[in-house]
Amino acid sequence: MAAALRTEEPGDLRAVGIDDLDDLRVFLGEADLTVHGIDSETVRLWIERAADGRIVGSAGFELSSDGAHALIRSVEVADGRRTRGVGTRLARFALDEAARSGAARAWLFSRRPGPFWQRLGFVAADRDELAAALPNAQQVQRFSETGQLEHEVAWSRPLGDEYGRLTAIAVEATADLEERTGRPWRLGGQVTGGRQGGVWELTPGSQESAVPAAPVVLKVASDPAWSSQVVRAAAAVRTVLRAGYPTPSWVHVGSTSAGLGYQVQERVDGRPVSDVTASEATELIRVIESQRGLDPDPDRCWSDFVVDQLTDRAGDLTAAAEWIGPAGNDLVRRCRLLAAECETVPWPRDDMVHGDFRPANVLFRDGGVQAVVDIEAIGSGTRAVDYATLLSHESVAPDAVTMLVGAGVRAAGSAVFGACVAFAFLDLVRFSVGRAPDRRDDVDRTVALLSDRAAVVMATIARAEGAGLPHRG
C-alpha cells in the first residue's frame, strides 16, 4: 500500500494511507470494483479527493513476486468526471508507476467493454496466463478461492522501452502512410500483438481516397530483417485472397525511413479461442484444407525450410530442449523418431503455408472462423506444417488431437507429417527459451506438455496407418 508521493503527479494524486481505506472501500464498492486486498502492503494505490474531501478518482497496481509483472487495479472515476479523459490519465499514471517499479508487462481484470483499455494498448489475454504470472496477487488469490476467476476477462500489454519503441514505429508508419495516401490518419490504441511487432487501430480522415473509410489496423514490424518479408508477403496475400482464403485484405504496404515494414489491413471482428475441441478442430481443418494447392510463393518454401532445420541445422533446433535436461532430452528423442524419414520421402510443395497457424491467430465468430491473421510468414510447401503447429497449442482436446493428426497424415503422409510435428515442437521450445530463459517453470511445463503430446501423436499416427492412411504422401 505504501507509495512515494511525487510532486509532479497530475491532478493532485496522493498515495493511499490507512485513514483513506474506509472511504476507498466505499468508493470502489459503489463502482462494483473489488476491494479485497486494498489494505495489503503489496498493493500500491493512489487517490484524488475533491475540495469537499470526497474521493473522485483512484488507481493502483500490485507487482508479482519477481517484479516482472504488474496487475493494474482500482482504476475508477467518480460520476460527473467521466468522458473528460480523467480515467485515461489515472490509468496511464498507474502504468507509468508500474514501469518505474521495474515491471515489463501489465495485466488487469475487467468485465467491462474493452475499448477503454484497448486505447491504452491492452489486448485480450488468457486469464490462466495472468494467474500464472501473478499467483500471489490479492485479486488472483481471491478470484481463485471463490471460483470467480473463470468468469473474469483478462487484458495485457507490455510496459517500458519495448512498448515505447513499438509506438514510435507506429507513429512513423502512420506519417509515411499519410504522405503516400494523401490523407490524414488517426492512430488509436494497440489492439493486438505478435512475435514480430504490434498492431494498432487506425482511423482514416474524412478526405476522399481509394483507401476504405472504415476503421482498419496498422501492423508494424520491429525487426529490419523481418520487414522485408512483410513487404514480400503482400503479393502472396493477394493470391490467396483471390482464391477465397479467409484473411483480411491488405490495403497498403510500406516501409518507414528506418526500413521497418508495415501494412494496413481490414479490421475483422472476432475472437480467438483458448481451447481447441472437436468443434473448433472441424473449423480449423476446413480452413487449412482450403490452403491445398494455393502455392502463393514457390520461392519461399516451408517444406525445404523444415527439412533443413531437421537435418543440416538440427543442432540449433534441439539445443534449447537439450538445455532443459532429462525432460527436454525425452522430447528430442521422440521428435527424432517422428522425423526419422524426413530426407527419404517426397515433400509436397504446392500448398499454402501460414507459418504460425495457432489458435491465437484465428478469429472465431458465431462458432465459425471469421479470419486468419498474422499471415506475414506465408509461403508455399505442405499444409501439414500448419496442422503440426496447431498441435503445439497447450489446450487441445484428445478427440481434436486425433482429428488434427488424421488430417495432417492425409495431407502429406505420416512420414512428412511426423517430421513437421518434430519441427513445430522443437521450434516452440527454442522460441520459449529464447524469449524468457529465466522463466524456467513455464518452459519446463511447455517441454513436458510437448513431450507427452509427441508420444500421443506417435501412437495416433500408428493407428492411422493401421487404418489405411498413407505413410508417404
Summary of the structure (lengths in Angstrom):
residues: 473
radius of gyration: 24.4
end to end distance: 62.6
largest distance: 81.0
contacts: 1611
relative contact order: 0.08
helix: 46%
strand: 20%
